[in-house]
Amino acid sequence: MIARILSLGLVCLFVLSFTVAAPAAEKPAGEKSKDEVKNQNSPPDEAVGFVGKLEGTFSSGKKNGNALTITVTAATPADGSKAKDATVIVGKEVPVTVRWEKKDGKYSPLEADTSFVKGLKKGDAVLLEVNYVDSLKVIRMTAAPAKAEAKPEAK
């Protein structure tokens, strides 16, 4: 009986030695873990909770027109803004997503907004009314975007 128990124990030990997890394969160079990847549309920490108007220059946009990034030149908070100090947003690159609508049970970006984003060129001045969407951790347009008058540079 004891021999049987010992042999069963050795078999279990033998099987377990093959099922122990092998060291994780190394990630290819440049690949980030899920925890390291930040949502590309997430605003900088200073802009979290911001509601109001952002004025700035167009830095980049997604090819599909669903989002753009602006370098903020002026930030005017609305009454509901939870951002502590809007002035710290000035000079920052802030990603902004377009408005979405529900059609036939599916959400899709507003065509007017995506067309606007696709038509922008780097350096174009823009004025956006925005709202921070906490559940998505993004800043989203709340009104039709507009090109702003380019301000003359100070000498």
C-alpha positions in Angstrom: 0.0 0.0 0.0 2.8 2.4 0.9 4.6 1.6 -2.3 1.4 2.4 -4.3 1.1 5.7 -2.6 4.7 6.6 -3.2 4.5 5.6 -6.8 1.3 7.7 -7.3 3.1 10.6 -5.6 6.1 10.2 -8.0 3.8 10.1 -11.0 2.0 13.3 -9.8 5.4 15.0 -9.3 6.5 13.9 -12.8 3.3 15.3 -14.4 3.5 18.6 -12.4 7.1 19.2 -13.5 5.8 19.4 -17.1 2.8 21.6 -16.3 4.6 24.3 -14.3 4.4 27.4 -16.3 7.5 28.2 -18.4 8.9 31.7 -18.2 6.8 34.1 -20.1 8.1 34.8 -23.6 9.8 38.1 -24.0 7.8 40.8 -25.8 9.1 42.0 -29.1 11.1 45.2 -28.8 8.9 48.3 -28.6 5.7 46.4 -27.7 4.0 47.6 -24.6 1.9 45.7 -22.1 -1.8 46.4 -21.7 -1.1 48.4 -18.5 1.5 50.5 -20.3 -0.7 51.5 -23.1 -2.7 54.7 -22.4 -5.8 55.4 -24.4 -4.6 57.6 -27.3 -7.6 59.8 -26.9 -7.1 60.4 -23.1 -6.4 64.0 -22.2 -3.4 65.1 -20.1 -4.1 64.9 -16.4 -4.5 68.7 -16.2 -7.5 68.6 -18.6 -9.4 65.8 -16.9 -12.9 67.1 -16.0 -12.6 70.2 -18.3 -15.9 71.5 -19.7 -15.9 74.7 -21.8 -14.2 76.2 -24.8 -10.7 75.2 -26.1 -9.0 77.4 -28.6 -5.8 76.2 -30.2 -4.0 75.0 -33.3 -4.5 71.8 -35.0 -1.6 69.3 -34.4 -2.9 66.1 -35.9 -6.0 64.1 -36.6 -7.1 60.5 -37.2 -7.4 59.6 -40.9 -11.1 58.6 -40.3 -11.8 62.0 -38.8 -13.0 60.7 -35.4 -10.5 62.6 -33.3 -8.0 65.5 -33.4 -5.3 66.8 -31.3 -4.9 70.5 -30.7 -2.2 72.6 -29.0 -4.3 74.7 -26.6 -3.7 78.5 -26.8 -6.7 79.4 -24.6 -9.1 77.5 -22.3 -12.3 79.0 -21.0 -14.0 76.8 -18.4 -17.8 76.6 -18.2 -19.7 76.5 -14.9 -19.7 72.7 -14.8 -15.9 72.3 -15.3 -14.2 70.1 -12.7 -10.7 70.9 -14.0 -8.9 72.7 -11.1 -7.1 75.3 -13.1 -7.8 75.8 -16.8 -4.7 77.9 -17.4 -2.5 74.9 -16.9 -4.0 73.4 -20.1 -2.6 76.2 -22.2 0.4 74.9 -24.2 -0.6 71.3 -23.8 -1.6 68.9 -26.6 -5.1 67.8 -25.9 -6.9 65.1 -27.9 -10.6 65.7 -28.6 -13.1 63.3 -30.1 -16.0 64.2 -32.4 -19.7 64.1 -31.5 -21.5 60.8 -32.0 -25.1 60.0 -32.9 -27.3 56.9 -32.8 -28.7 55.8 -36.1 -30.6 52.6 -36.6 -29.4 51.3 -33.2 -25.7 52.0 -33.9 -23.5 54.8 -32.9 -21.6 56.7 -35.5 -19.6 59.9 -35.6 -21.3 63.0 -37.0 -20.4 63.4 -40.6 -20.0 67.2 -40.2 -17.5 66.8 -37.5 -15.4 64.1 -39.3 -15.4 66.2 -42.5 -14.2 69.2 -40.4 -11.3 67.2 -38.9 -10.3 65.7 -42.3 -10.2 69.2 -43.8 -7.8 70.7 -41.2 -4.2 71.3 -41.9 -1.4 71.4 -39.3 -1.4 74.8 -37.7 -5.0 75.7 -38.5 -6.6 77.7 -35.6 -9.7 76.0 -34.2 -12.3 76.8 -31.5 -14.1 73.8 -29.8 -16.8 73.5 -27.2 -16.0 70.4 -25.3 -17.0 68.2 -22.3 -15.0 65.7 -20.5 -16.7 62.3 -20.6 -15.7 60.5 -17.4 -17.0 57.0 -18.4 -14.8 57.1 -21.6 -12.0 59.2 -20.2 -12.0 61.5 -23.2 -12.8 65.1 -24.1 -15.6 65.2 -26.7 -17.0 68.1 -28.8 -20.4 69.3 -27.7 -21.1 71.7 -30.5 -20.1 72.1 -34.1 -16.4 72.8 -34.4 -15.2 76.1 -36.0 -12.1 77.5 -37.5 -10.9 80.3 -35.4 -9.3 83.5 -36.6 -5.5 83.1 -36.6 -4.1 85.4 -33.9 -1.1 87.5 -35.0 2.1 86.5 -33.3 3.4 88.8 -30.6 6.7 90.5 -31.5 
